[in-house]
Amino acid sequence: MLNTIPGESEATSFEARLQKGAGNAIACMGVTARDRVFILTDYARQRIAEQVAWAALQQGASVTVRFLEQYGERPLKAFSDELRTELLEARPTVTYYIATAQPGEISFRIPLLPFLVNELKVRHGHMIGIDETLMTDGMCADYEEVYTVTNQIYEVVRHAKKIHVTSVKGTDVTATFHEDWRWVPCNGRYHEQGKWGNLPEGEVYTAPATVDGVLVCDVLGDYFSEKYGVLEHPLVINVENGYITEIRSEDTAIADDVRSYLFSVPNGNRAGEFAIGTLTSLQKLVGNLLQDEKMPGLHVAFGDPYPHFTGADWSAGIHVDVIPSECTIEVDERVIMRDGKFVI
């Protein structure tokens, strides 16, 4: 993160960090003058989209910006033919999704992502839930370090048979893995067509075969992230053979809200993602899933396992991450993290 220099106003420093974050978003995708950039945003995140667009123009790229509100009333529940046609006509080489999360809108994003990456073969920056705090924090990280650390952890876990995670708050969970389901390194460098990542970046993930134990979670994903932020009382989730069996919290309304959503669709309560954050510059949870899931440690998602990317043989209509904190992680009995700090 940029520091304020003597004589520099706080506002100027903030603007400089916003510009640096936007520049990093462009650098992560390797944008050059040869690129056609398509930014899909919403009215709430227009300012951030404009910063990223300007950074792309500075590289000589052509830029198209469209708003989700142009394609229907929010939340959008389906990937419309209108947007599909517009993307095909624009023939982008790089795309960004810079927008807020709304309840149920993941049913629009789930088919959008493989269309962009697998069919159009774009380099894609997925920034669902981005805000100016993240642009001036995680997006200002040293992405050379992110690249190095992420690849290092990927090499450790890519052939893992069993990972055991505990935390000081009571998380105690064990996951096993299929040999033919892929771990994906999200290292912040997407310079090849058909590559994508969530920005801010820094994690490795896969779809687990089984998950068993207890997760004590401080931050939730999807629209719960903006709704609840860092939880005052952790959400406790019991998991058996990959499926949620119980959700509880001192805040019973939150537990009821999450339970209702996760059990609303087939496989919504099934563990679809098991991931380790690798963005080592982060110091604390901020209540925004997009960044908090990159905190060094564990996050698990229930619902869709991103089968197009992990090779999983099932799917779901939702995807909700949960984040325990201060984790100790053992990969096939090798400790790689203790109390939230990497030890390799």
Phi and psi in degrees as GROMACS dihedral restraints (atoms count N, CA, C in turn):
[ dihedral_restraints ]
;  ai    aj    ak    al  type     phi  dphi    fc
    3     4     5     6     1   -69.9    20    10
    4     5     6     7     1   144.0    20    10
    6     7     8     9     1   -99.4    20    10
    7     8     9    10     1   151.3    20    10
    9    10    11    12     1   -71.2    20    10
   10    11    12    13     1   131.8    20    10
   12    13    14    15     1   -96.6    20    10
   13    14    15    16     1   157.5    20    10
   15    16    17    18     1   -53.5    20    10
   16    17    18    19     1   131.9    20    10
   18    19    20    21     1    86.1    20    10
   19    20    21    22     1    -4.7    20    10
   21    22    23    24     1   -92.7    20    10
   22    23    24    25     1   131.9    20    10
   24    25    26    27     1   -73.7    20    10
   25    26    27    28     1   156.7    20    10
   27    28    29    30     1   -60.6    20    10
   28    29    30    31     1   -39.9    20    10
   30    31    32    33     1   -63.0    20    10
   31    32    33    34     1   -42.5    20    10
   33    34    35    36     1   -63.6    20    10
   34    35    36    37     1   -42.3    20    10
   36    37    38    39     1   -61.6    20    10
   37    38    39    40     1   -42.0    20    10
   39    40    41    42     1   -62.6    20    10
   40    41    42    43     1   -44.2    20    10
   42    43    44    45     1   -62.5    20    10
   43    44    45    46     1   -39.1    20    10
   45    46    47    48     1   -64.1    20    10
   46    47    48    49     1   -38.6    20    10
   48    49    50    51     1   -69.3    20    10
   49    50    51    52     1   -38.1    20    10
   51    52    53    54     1   -58.5    20    10
   52    53    54    55     1   -44.2    20    10
   54    55    56    57     1   -65.1    20    10
   55    56    57    58     1   -39.2    20    10
   57    58    59    60     1   -64.3    20    10
   58    59    60    61     1   -43.0    20    10
   60    61    62    63     1   -60.3    20    10
   61    62    63    64     1   -42.7    20    10
   63    64    65    66     1   -65.2    20    10
   64    65    66    67     1   -39.7    20    10
   66    67    68    69     1   -62.4    20    10
   67    68    69    70     1   -39.4    20    10
   69    70    71    72     1   -66.2    20    10
   70    71    72    73     1   -36.9    20    10
   72    73    74    75     1   -60.9    20    10
   73    74    75    76     1   -38.0    20    10
   75    76    77    78     1   -71.8    20    10
   76    77    78    79     1   -41.4    20    10
   78    79    80    81     1   -65.3    20    10
   79    80    81    82     1   -37.0    20    10
   81    82    83    84     1   -59.3    20    10
   82    83    84    85     1   -33.5    20    10
   84    85    86    87     1   -93.3    20    10
   85    86    87    88     1    -1.3    20    10
   87    88    89    90     1    62.8    20    10
   88    89    90    91     1    37.9    20    10
   90    91    92    93     1   -66.6    20    10
   91    92    93    94     1   133.1    20    10
   93    94    95    96     1  -132.1    20    10
   94    95    96    97     1  -178.3    20    10
   96    97    98    99     1   -65.3    20    10
   97    98    99   100     1   -16.1    20    10
   99   100   101   102     1   -81.3    20    10
  100   101   102   103     1    -7.9    20    10
  102   103   104   105     1   -91.7    20    10
  103   104   105   106     1   150.9    20    10
  105   106   107   108     1  -112.1    20    10
  106   107   108   109     1   112.9    20    10
  108   109   110   111     1  -102.0    20    10
  109   110   111   112     1   131.2    20    10
  111   112   113   114     1  -120.4    20    10
  112   113   114   115     1   119.3    20    10
  114   115   116   117     1  -110.4    20    10
  115   116   117   118     1   121.6    20    10
  117   118   119   120     1  -104.5    20    10
  118   119   120   121     1   117.8    20    10
  120   121   122   123     1  -135.0    20    10
  121   122   123   124     1  -172.0    20    10
  123   124   125   126     1  -135.9    20    10
  124   125   126   127     1   172.1    20    10
  126   127   128   129     1   -62.2    20    10
  127   128   129   130     1   -32.7    20    10
  129   130   131   132     1   -69.2    20    10
  130   131   132   133     1   -24.4    20    10
  132   133   134   135     1  -116.8    20    10
  133   134   135   136     1    24.2    20    10
  135   136   137   138     1   -59.2    20    10
  136   137   138   139     1   -40.9    20    10
  138   139   140   141     1   -62.3    20    10
  139   140   141   142     1   -42.5    20    10
  141   142   143   144     1   -66.4    20    10
  142   143   144   145     1   -43.1    20    10
  144   145   146   147     1   -59.0    20    10
  145   146   147   148     1   -39.1    20    10
  147   148   149   150     1   -64.9    20    10
  148   149   150   151     1   -38.5    20    10
  150   151   152   153     1   -62.7    20    10
  151   152   153   154     1   -44.1    20    10
  153   154   155   156     1   -67.2    20    10
  154   155   156   157     1   -40.6    20    10
  156   157   158   159     1   -60.6    20    10
  157   158   159   160     1   -43.9    20    10
  159   160   161   162     1   -63.4    20    10
  160   161   162   163     1   -40.6    20    10
  162   163   164   165     1   -63.5    20    10
  163   164   165   166     1   -36.1    20    10
  165   166   167   168     1   -69.0    20    10
  166   167   168   169     1   -41.2    20    10
  168   169   170   171     1   -62.5    20    10
  169   170   171   172     1   -34.8    20    10
  171   172   173   174     1   -63.0    20    10
  172   173   174   175     1   -25.1    20    10
  174   175   176   177     1   -86.3    20    10
  175   176   177   178     1    -3.1    20    10
  177   178   179   180     1    91.8    20    10
  178   179   180   181     1     4.1    20    10
  180   181   182   183     1   -74.7    20    10
  181   182   183   184     1   156.6    20    10
  183   184   185   186     1   -87.7    20    10
  184   185   186   187     1   147.6    20    10
  186   187   188   189     1  -135.2    20    10
  187   188   189   190     1   133.7    20    10
  189   190   191   192     1  -119.9    20    10
  190   191   192   193     1   132.9    20    10
  192   193   194   195     1  -120.6    20    10
  193   194   195   196     1   129.2    20    10
  195   196   197   198     1  -130.4    20    10
  196   197   198   199     1   151.3    20    10
  198   199   200   201     1  -107.6    20    10
  199   200   201   202     1   139.4    20    10
  201   202   203   204     1   -55.5    20    10
  202   203   204   205     1   -34.5    20    10
  204   205   206   207     1   -64.2    20    10
  205   206   207   208     1   -17.2    20    10
  207   208   209   210     1   -71.4    20    10
  208   209   210   211     1   -17.1    20    10
  210   211   212   213     1  -107.7    20    10
  211   212   213   214     1     9.3    20    10
  213   214   215   216     1   140.2    20    10
  214   215   216   217     1   176.2    20    10
  216   217   218   219     1   -73.5    20    10
  217   218   219   220     1   135.2    20    10
  219   220   221   222     1   -76.8    20    10
  220   221   222   223     1   146.3    20    10
  222   223   224   225     1   -77.0    20    10
  223   224   225   226     1   139.9    20    10
  225   226   227   228     1   -73.6    20    10
  226   227   228   229     1   132.9    20    10
  228   229   230   231     1  -107.6    20    10
  229   230   231   232     1    -7.6    20    10
  231   232   233   234     1  -147.2    20    10
  232   233   234   235     1   150.9    20    10
  234   235   236   237     1   -80.3    20    10
  235   236   237   238     1   105.1    20    10
  237   238   239   240     1   -75.9    20    10
  238   239   240   241     1   154.2    20    10
  240   241   242   243     1   -62.9    20    10
  241   242   243   244     1   -32.7    20    10
  243   244   245   246     1   -60.9    20    10
  244   245   246   247     1   -47.9    20    10
  246   247   248   249     1   -68.2    20    10
  247   248   249   250     1   -40.0    20    10
  249   250   251   252     1   -58.3    20    10
  250   251   252   253     1   -46.8    20    10
  252   253   254   255     1   -63.8    20    10
  253   254   255   256     1   -42.2    20    10
  255   256   257   258     1   -63.5    20    10
  256   257   258   259     1   -38.9    20    10
  258   259   260   261     1   -66.5    20    10
  259   260   261   262     1   -41.8    20    10
  261   262   263   264     1   -62.3    20    10
  262   263   264   265     1   -39.7    20    10
  264   265   266   267     1   -71.2    20    10
  265   266   267   268     1   -33.9    20    10
  267   268   269   270     1   -73.6    20    10
  268   269   270   271     1   -25.1    20    10
  270   271   272   273     1    48.4    20    10
  271   272   273   274     1    53.1    20    10
  273   274   275   276     1   -68.4    20    10
  274   275   276   277     1   151.4    20    10
  276   277   278   279     1  -101.0    20    10
  277   278   279   280     1   -22.4    20    10
  279   280   281   282     1  -135.8    20    10
  280   281   282   283     1   135.9    20    10
  282   283   284   285     1  -129.6    20    10
  283   284   285   286     1   153.8    20    10
  285   286   287   288     1  -132.9    20    10
  286   287   288   289     1   141.1    20    10
  288   289   290   291     1  -113.4    20    10
  289   290   291   292     1   107.2    20    10
  291   292   293   294     1  -123.4    20    10
  292   293   294   295     1    91.5    20    10
  294   295   296   297     1  -160.0    20    10
  295   296   297   298     1   163.9    20    10
  297   298   299   300     1   -76.6    20    10
  298   299   300   301     1   161.1    20    10
  300   301   302   303     1   -97.1    20    10
  301   302   303   304     1   136.7    20    10
  303   304   305   306     1  -127.4    20    10
  304   305   306   307     1   151.8    20    10
  306   307   308   309     1   -55.4    20    10
  307   308   309   310     1   127.6    20    10
  309   310   311   312     1    83.6    20    10
  310   311   312   313     1    -8.4    20    10
  312   313   314   315     1   -75.0    20    10
  313   314   315   316     1   -10.0    20    10
  315   316   317   318     1   -62.8    20    10
  316   317   318   319     1   -24.4    20    10
  318   319   320   321     1   -66.6    20    10
  319   320   321   322     1   -20.0    20    10
  321   322   323   324     1   -83.4    20    10
  322   323   324   325     1   -40.1    20    10
  324   325   326   327     1   -75.9    20    10
  325   326   327   328     1   -31.8    20    10
  327   328   329   330     1   -59.1    20    10
  328   329   330   331     1   -46.5    20    10
  330   331   332   333     1   -78.1    20    10
  331   332   333   334     1   -23.3    20    10
  333   334   335   336     1   -64.2    20    10
  334   335   336   337     1   -44.1    20    10
  336   337   338   339     1   -62.4    20    10
  337   338   339   340     1   -51.9    20    10
  339   340   341   342     1   -65.0    20    10
  340   341   342   343     1   -28.2    20    10
  342   343   344   345     1   -62.6    20    10
  343   344   345   346     1   -45.8    20    10
  345   346   347   348     1   -64.7    20    10
  346   347   348   349     1   -48.0    20    10
  348   349   350   351     1   -83.2    20    10
  349   350   351   352     1   -44.7    20    10
  351   352   353   354     1   -88.8    20    10
  352   353   354   355     1   -33.7    20    10
  354   355   356   357     1   -93.2    20    10
  355   356   357   358     1   -51.6    20    10
  357   358   359   360     1   -80.9    20    10
  358   359   360   361     1   -18.1    20    10
  360   361   362   363     1    58.8    20    10
  361   362   363   364     1    40.5    20    10
  363   364   365   366     1   -82.6    20    10
  364   365   366   367     1   168.1    20    10
  366   367   368   369     1   -93.8    20    10
  367   368   369   370     1   124.3    20    10
  369   370   371   372     1  -122.3    20    10
  370   371   372   373     1   130.8    20    10
  372   373   374   375     1  -105.5    20    10
  373   374   375   376     1   111.4    20    10
  375   376   377   378     1   -97.4    20    10
  376   377   378   379     1   115.6    20    10
  378   379   380   381     1  -127.3    20    10
  379   380   381   382     1    48.6    20    10
  381   382   383   384     1   -68.0    20    10
  382   383   384   385     1   124.3    20    10
  384   385   386   387     1    86.7    20    10
  385   386   387   388     1     6.1    20    10
  387   388   389   390     1   -60.5    20    10
  388   389   390   391     1   145.7    20    10
  390   391   392   393     1  -143.5    20    10
  391   392   393   394     1   178.9    20    10
  393   394   395   396     1   -70.2    20    10
  394   395   396   397     1   -27.2    20    10
  396   397   398   399     1   -60.6    20    10
  397   398   399   400     1   -46.3    20    10
  399   400   401   402     1   -68.9    20    10
  400   401   402   403     1   -36.4    20    10
  402   403   404   405     1   -63.1    20    10
  403   404   405   406     1   -30.8    20    10
  405   406   407   408     1   -99.0    20    10
  406   407   408   409     1     3.6    20    10
  408   409   410   411     1  -121.1    20    10
  409   410   411   412     1   -91.2    20    10
  411   412   413   414     1   -59.3    20    10
  412   413   414   415     1   -33.6    20    10
  414   415   416   417     1   -75.3    20    10
  415   416   417   418     1    -9.6    20    10
  417   418   419   420     1   -98.9    20    10
  418   419   420   421     1    12.5    20    10
  420   421   422   423     1   -68.3    20    10
  421   422   423   424     1   167.2    20    10
  423   424   425   426     1   -81.1    20    10
  424   425   426   427     1   102.8    20    10
  426   427   428   429     1   -78.9    20    10
  427   428   429   430     1    -9.8    20    10
  429   430   431   432     1   -69.9    20    10
  430   431   432   433     1   -40.9    20    10
  432   433   434   435     1   -66.7    20    10
  433   434   435   436     1   -41.9    20    10
  435   436   437   438     1   -56.7    20    10
  436   437   438   439     1   -44.5    20    10
  438   439   440   441     1   -60.6    20    10
  439   440   441   442     1   -46.0    20    10
  441   442   443   444     1   -66.9    20    10
  442   443   444   445     1   -49.6    20    10
  444   445   446   447     1   -65.5    20    10
  445   446   447   448     1   -43.6    20    10
  447   448   449   450     1   -61.0    20    10
  448   449   450   451     1   -45.2    20    10
  450   451   452   453     1   -65.7    20    10
  451   452   453   454     1   -34.2    20    10
  453   454   455   456     1   -64.3    20    10
  454   455   456   457     1   -45.9    20    10
  456   457   458   459     1   -67.8    20    10
  457   458   459   460     1   -37.8    20    10
  459   460   461   462     1   -57.1    20    10
  460   461   462   463     1   -43.7    20    10
  462   463   464   465     1   -64.5    20    10
  463   464   465   466     1   -29.2    20    10
  465   466   467   468     1   -74.9    20    10
  466   467   468   469     1   -40.5    20    10
  468   469   470   471     1   -97.0    20    10
  469   470   471   472     1   -14.0    20    10
  471   472   473   474     1   -60.3    20    10
  472   473   474   475     1   -26.3    20    10
  474   475   476   477     1  -114.6    20    10
  475   476   477   478     1    20.2    20    10
  477   478   479   480     1   -63.4    20    10
  478   479   480   481     1   141.2    20    10
  480   481   482   483     1   -98.3    20    10
  481   482   483   484     1   -35.2    20    10
  483   484   485   486     1  -149.4    20    10
  484   485   486   487     1   136.1    20    10
  486   487   488   489     1  -125.7    20    10
  487   488   489   490     1   129.6    20    10
  489   490   491   492     1  -115.1    20    10
  490   491   492   493     1   129.5    20    10
  492   493   494   495     1  -127.5    20    10
  493   494   495   496     1   131.5    20    10
  495   496   497   498     1  -127.8    20    10
  496   497   498   499     1   164.9    20    10
  498   499   500   501     1  -147.8    20    10
  499   500   501   502     1   161.9    20    10
  501   502   503   504     1   -65.3    20    10
  502   503   504   505     1   -22.1    20    10
  504   505   506   507     1   -87.1    20    10
  505   506   507   508     1    -8.6    20    10
  507   508   509   510     1   121.7    20    10
  508   509   510   511     1    -1.2    20    10
  510   511   512   513     1   -60.9    20    10
  511   512   513   514     1   134.9    20    10
  513   514   515   516     1  -153.8    20    10
  514   515   516   517     1    95.3    20    10
  516   517   518   519     1  -138.5    20    10
  517   518   519   520     1   144.1    20    10
  519   520   521   522     1  -125.8    20    10
  520   521   522   523     1   134.2    20    10
  522   523   524   525     1  -121.7    20    10
  523   524   525   526     1   145.6    20    10
  525   526   527   528     1  -119.3    20    10
  526   527   528   529     1   166.5    20    10
  528   529   530   531     1  -139.4    20    10
  529   530   531   532     1   146.9    20    10
  531   532   533   534     1   -77.5    20    10
  532   533   534   535     1   140.2    20    10
  534   535   536   537     1   -64.9    20    10
  535   536   537   538     1   -31.8    20    10
  537   538   539   540     1  -100.5    20    10
  538   539   540   541     1     7.2    20    10
  540   541   542   543     1   -98.1    20    10
  541   542   543   544     1   137.8    20    10
  543   544   545   546     1   -90.8    20    10
  544   545   546   547     1   140.9    20    10
  546   547   548   549     1   -83.0    20    10
  547   548   549   550     1   143.1    20    10
  549   550   551   552     1  -119.4    20    10
  550   551   552   553     1   120.4    20    10
  552   553   554   555     1   -86.3    20    10
  553   554   555   556     1   118.7    20    10
  555   556   557   558     1  -102.1    20    10
  556   557   558   559     1    84.6    20    10
  558   559   560   561     1   -99.8    20    10
  559   560   561   562     1     4.6    20    10
  561   562   563   564     1    81.9    20    10
  562   563   564   565     1     8.4    20    10
  564   565   566   567     1  -127.0    20    10
  565   566   567   568     1   105.6    20    10
  567   568   569   570     1  -126.6    20    10
  568   569   570   571     1    75.2    20    10
  570   571   572   573     1  -101.7    20    10
  571   572   573   574     1     0.4    20    10
  573   574   575   576     1  -110.1    20    10
  574   575   576   577     1   143.0    20    10
  576   577   578   579     1   -61.7    20    10
  577   578   579   580     1   141.5    20    10
  579   580   581   582     1    86.8    20    10
  580   581   582   583     1     7.7    20    10
  582   583   584   585     1  -105.9    20    10
  583   584   585   586     1   149.4    20    10
  585   586   587   588     1  -152.1    20    10
  586   587   588   589     1   163.3    20    10
  588   589   590   591     1  -160.8    20    10
  589   590   591   592     1   158.2    20    10
  591   592   593   594     1   -83.6    20    10
  592   593   594   595     1   125.5    20    10
  594   595   596   597     1  -109.8    20    10
  595   596   597   598     1   133.3    20    10
  597   598   599   600     1   -62.2    20    10
  598   599   600   601     1   151.5    20    10
  600   601   602   603     1  -114.0    20    10
  601   602   603   604     1   163.3    20    10
  603   604   605   606     1   135.9    20    10
  604   605   606   607     1    82.4    20    10
  606   607   608   609     1  -167.1    20    10
  607   608   609   610     1   163.8    20    10
  609   610   611   612     1  -126.8    20    10
  610   611   612   613     1   139.4    20    10
  612   613   614   615     1  -145.0    20    10
  613   614   615   616     1   159.8    20    10
  615   616   617   618     1  -152.6    20    10
  616   617   618   619     1   177.7    20    10
  618   619   620   621     1   -97.6    20    10
  619   620   621   622     1   122.4    20    10
  621   622   623   624     1   -77.6    20    10
  622   623   624   625     1   156.1    20    10
  624   625   626   627     1   -76.9    20    10
  625   626   627   628     1   -49.4    20    10
  627   628   629   630     1  -139.8    20    10
  628   629   630   631     1   153.3    20    10
  630   631   632   633     1  -137.7    20    10
  631   632   633   634     1   131.4    20    10
  633   634   635   636     1  -138.0    20    10
  634   635   636   637     1   136.4    20    10
  636   637   638   639     1   134.0    20    10
  637   638   639   640     1  -151.0    20    10
  639   640   641   642     1  -126.4    20    10
  640   641   642   643     1   131.7    20    10
  642   643   644   645     1  -112.1    20    10
  643   644   645   646     1   125.9    20    10
  645   646   647   648     1  -110.4    20    10
  646   647   648   649     1   107.6    20    10
  648   649   650   651     1  -113.1    20    10
  649   650   651   652     1   140.8    20    10
  651   652   653   654     1  -107.0    20    10
  652   653   654   655     1   -20.2    20    10
  654   655   656   657     1  -139.4    20    10
  655   656   657   658     1   143.7    20    10
  657   658   659   660     1  -116.4    20    10
  658   659   660   661     1   159.1    20    10
  660   661   662   663     1  -100.3    20    10
  661   662   663   664     1  -167.5    20    10
  663   664   665   666     1    52.7    20    10
  664   665   666   667     1  -143.7    20    10
  666   667   668   669     1   -73.4    20    10
  667   668   669   670     1   -13.5    20    10
  669   670   671   672     1   -64.9    20    10
  670   671   672   673     1   -25.8    20    10
  672   673   674   675     1   -60.0    20    10
  673   674   675   676     1   -54.1    20    10
  675   676   677   678     1   -70.5    20    10
  676   677   678   679     1   -31.2    20    10
  678   679   680   681     1   -69.8    20    10
  679   680   681   682     1   -40.0    20    10
  681   682   683   684     1  -117.7    20    10
  682   683   684   685     1   -19.5    20    10
  684   685   686   687     1    61.1    20    10
  685   686   687   688     1  -147.3    20    10
  687   688   689   690     1   -73.7    20    10
  688   689   690   691     1   124.0    20    10
  690   691   692   693     1   -69.7    20    10
  691   692   693   694     1   136.5    20    10
  693   694   695   696     1   -68.4    20    10
  694   695   696   697     1   -38.9    20    10
  696   697   698   699     1  -122.1    20    10
  697   698   699   700     1   127.4    20    10
  699   700   701   702     1   -59.0    20    10
  700   701   702   703     1   150.8    20    10
  702   703   704   705     1   -92.2    20    10
  703   704   705   706     1   127.2    20    10
  705   706   707   708     1  -106.3    20    10
  706   707   708   709     1   124.6    20    10
  708   709   710   711     1  -122.7    20    10
  709   710   711   712     1   123.5    20    10
  711   712   713   714     1   -94.4    20    10
  712   713   714   715     1   134.5    20    10
  714   715   716   717     1  -129.4    20    10
  715   716   717   718     1   132.9    20    10
  717   718   719   720     1  -130.3    20    10
  718   719   720   721     1   124.8    20    10
  720   721   722   723     1    50.9    20    10
  721   722   723   724     1    37.0    20    10
  723   724   725   726     1    91.3    20    10
  724   725   726   727     1    -4.6    20    10
  726   727   728   729     1  -118.4    20    10
  727   728   729   730     1   139.3    20    10
  729   730   731   732     1   -66.7    20    10
  730   731   732   733     1   131.1    20    10
  732   733   734   735     1  -110.8    20    10
  733   734   735   736     1   -21.2    20    10
  735   736   737   738     1  -156.3    20    10
  736   737   738   739     1   142.3    20    10
  738   739   740   741     1  -131.7    20    10
  739   740   741   742     1   128.3    20    10
  741   742   743   744     1  -147.1    20    10
  742   743   744   745     1   158.6    20    10
  744   745   746   747     1  -165.8    20    10
  745   746   747   748     1   155.8    20    10
  747   748   749   750     1   -62.5    20    10
  748   749   750   751     1   -28.7    20    10
  750   751   752   753     1   -88.8    20    10
  751   752   753   754     1    87.3    20    10
  753   754   755   756     1   -62.7    20    10
  754   755   756   757     1   -29.3    20    10
  756   757   758   759     1   -64.9    20    10
  757   758   759   760     1   -39.1    20    10
  759   760   761   762     1   -66.7    20    10
  760   761   762   763     1   -45.4    20    10
  762   763   764   765     1   -58.6    20    10
  763   764   765   766     1   -42.8    20    10
  765   766   767   768     1   -65.0    20    10
  766   767   768   769     1   -40.6    20    10
  768   769   770   771     1   -61.9    20    10
  769   770   771   772     1   -48.9    20    10
  771   772   773   774     1   -67.3    20    10
  772   773   774   775     1   -43.4    20    10
  774   775   776   777     1   -59.8    20    10
  775   776   777   778     1   -45.8    20    10
  777   778   779   780     1   -58.8    20    10
  778   779   780   781     1   -41.6    20    10
  780   781   782   783     1   -71.2    20    10
  781   782   783   784     1   -47.0    20    10
  783   784   785   786     1   -66.6    20    10
  784   785   786   787     1   -28.3    20    10
  786   787   788   789     1   -97.9    20    10
  787   788   789   790     1    14.3    20    10
  789   790   791   792     1   -86.0    20    10
  790   791   792   793     1   -15.8    20    10
  792   793   794   795     1  -137.3    20    10
  793   794   795   796     1   156.7    20    10
  795   796   797   798     1   -58.0    20    10
  796   797   798   799     1   135.0    20    10
  798   799   800   801     1    68.3    20    10
  799   800   801   802     1     8.5    20    10
  801   802   803   804     1   -66.0    20    10
  802   803   804   805     1   -25.3    20    10
  804   805   806   807     1   -98.8    20    10
  805   806   807   808     1    14.5    20    10
  807   808   809   810     1   -99.1    20    10
  808   809   810   811     1   136.5    20    10
  810   811   812   813     1   -66.7    20    10
  811   812   813   814     1   114.8    20    10
  813   814   815   816     1  -108.1    20    10
  814   815   816   817     1   -13.7    20    10
  816   817   818   819     1  -144.7    20    10
  817   818   819   820     1   138.2    20    10
  819   820   821   822     1  -131.7    20    10
  820   821   822   823     1   119.2    20    10
  822   823   824   825     1  -142.7    20    10
  823   824   825   826     1   155.9    20    10
  825   826   827   828     1  -123.9    20    10
  826   827   828   829     1   122.3    20    10
  828   829   830   831     1   -74.9    20    10
  829   830   831   832     1   146.8    20    10
  831   832   833   834     1  -133.9    20    10
  832   833   834   835     1    14.4    20    10
  834   835   836   837     1   -89.0    20    10
  835   836   837   838     1    86.9    20    10
  837   838   839   840     1   -70.5    20    10
  838   839   840   841     1   -13.3    20    10
  840   841   842   843     1   -77.9    20    10
  841   842   843   844     1   -14.4    20    10
  843   844   845   846     1   -71.2    20    10
  844   845   846   847     1   136.8    20    10
  846   847   848   849     1  -107.8    20    10
  847   848   849   850     1   -24.3    20    10
  849   850   851   852     1  -158.4    20    10
  850   851   852   853     1   160.3    20    10
  852   853   854   855     1   -71.3    20    10
  853   854   855   856     1   140.3    20    10
  855   856   857   858     1  -114.9    20    10
  856   857   858   859     1    -5.0    20    10
  858   859   860   861     1    89.9    20    10
  859   860   861   862     1    11.6    20    10
  861   862   863   864     1  -120.2    20    10
  862   863   864   865     1   114.9    20    10
  864   865   866   867     1   -55.3    20    10
  865   866   867   868     1   -39.8    20    10
  867   868   869   870     1   -54.6    20    10
  868   869   870   871     1   -38.7    20    10
  870   871   872   873     1   -92.8    20    10
  871   872   873   874     1   -42.1    20    10
  873   874   875   876     1   -63.0    20    10
  874   875   876   877     1   -29.7    20    10
  876   877   878   879     1   -69.3    20    10
  877   878   879   880     1   -13.4    20    10
  879   880   881   882     1   -90.6    20    10
  880   881   882   883     1    -7.7    20    10
  882   883   884   885     1   -55.8    20    10
  883   884   885   886     1   136.9    20    10
  885   886   887   888     1   -54.0    20    10
  886   887   888   889     1   119.2    20    10
  888   889   890   891     1   148.1    20    10
  889   890   891   892     1  -164.2    20    10
  891   892   893   894     1   -98.4    20    10
  892   893   894   895     1   144.7    20    10
  894   895   896   897     1  -140.6    20    10
  895   896   897   898     1   146.1    20    10
  897   898   899   900     1  -123.8    20    10
  898   899   900   901     1   141.4    20    10
  900   901   902   903     1  -119.5    20    10
  901   902   903   904     1   143.1    20    10
  903   904   905   906     1  -107.5    20    10
  904   905   906   907     1   135.7    20    10
  906   907   908   909     1   111.5    20    10
  907   908   909   910     1  -147.4    20    10
  909   910   911   912     1   -52.2    20    10
  910   911   912   913     1   130.7    20    10
  912   913   914   915     1   -93.2    20    10
  913   914   915   916     1    16.3    20    10
  915   916   917   918     1    50.6    20    10
  916   917   918   919     1    59.1    20    10
  918   919   920   921     1   -59.6    20    10
  919   920   921   922     1   -28.4    20    10
  921   922   923   924     1   -64.1    20    10
  922   923   924   925     1   -21.6    20    10
  924   925   926   927     1  -111.6    20    10
  925   926   927   928     1   -33.5    20    10
  927   928   929   930     1   -92.9    20    10
  928   929   930   931     1   -22.0    20    10
  930   931   932   933     1    88.7    20    10
  931   932   933   934     1     3.8    20    10
  933   934   935   936     1   -59.4    20    10
  934   935   936   937     1   151.5    20    10
  936   937   938   939     1  -104.1    20    10
  937   938   939   940     1    25.5    20    10
  939   940   941   942     1  -146.5    20    10
  940   941   942   943     1   173.1    20    10
  942   943   944   945     1  -151.2    20    10
  943   944   945   946     1   173.0    20    10
  945   946   947   948     1  -153.8    20    10
  946   947   948   949     1   162.5    20    10
  948   949   950   951     1   -89.7    20    10
  949   950   951   952     1     1.1    20    10
  951   952   953   954     1  -137.0    20    10
  952   953   954   955     1   169.6    20    10
  954   955   956   957     1  -157.9    20    10
  955   956   957   958     1   109.1    20    10
  957   958   959   960     1  -125.9    20    10
  958   959   960   961     1   116.1    20    10
  960   961   962   963     1   -81.8    20    10
  961   962   963   964     1   152.2    20    10
  963   964   965   966     1  -134.5    20    10
  964   965   966   967     1   142.3    20    10
  966   967   968   969     1  -126.0    20    10
  967   968   969   970     1   111.6    20    10
  969   970   971   972     1   -82.8    20    10
  970   971   972   973     1   162.3    20    10
  972   973   974   975     1  -123.3    20    10
  973   974   975   976     1   163.2    20    10
  975   976   977   978     1    53.6    20    10
  976   977   978   979     1    54.9    20    10
  978   979   980   981     1   -88.1    20    10
  979   980   981   982     1   152.9    20    10
  981   982   983   984     1  -112.3    20    10
  982   983   984   985     1   128.1    20    10
  984   985   986   987     1  -122.3    20    10
  985   986   987   988     1   127.6    20    10
  987   988   989   990     1  -115.9    20    10
  988   989   990   991     1   124.5    20    10
  990   991   992   993     1  -106.8    20    10
  991   992   993   994     1   110.6    20    10
  993   994   995   996     1    48.2    20    10
  994   995   996   997     1    47.4    20    10
  996   997   998   999     1    72.4    20    10
  997   998   999  1000     1     6.9    20    10
  999  1000  1001  1002     1   -99.1    20    10
 1000  1001  1002  1003     1   120.4    20    10
 1002  1003  1004  1005     1   -75.6    20    10
 1003  1004  1005  1006     1   121.2    20    10
 1005  1006  1007  1008     1  -111.6    20    10
 1006  1007  1008  1009     1   -12.7    20    10
 1008  1009  1010  1011     1  -147.2    20    10
 1009  1010  1011  1012     1   138.8    20    10
 1011  1012  1013  1014     1  -130.3    20    10
 1012  1013  1014  1015     1   119.6    20    10
 1014  1015  1016  1017     1    52.6    20    10
 1015  1016  1017  1018     1    42.4    20    10
 1017  1018  1019  1020     1    86.4    20    10
 1018  1019  1020  1021     1     5.1    20    10
 1020  1021  1022  1023     1  -120.6    20    10
 1021  1022  1023  1024     1   130.5    20    10
 1023  1024  1025  1026     1   -64.2    20    10
 1024  1025  1026  1027     1   141.5    20    10
 1026  1027  1028  1029     1  -124.6    20    10
 1027  1028  1029  1030     1    26.4    20    10
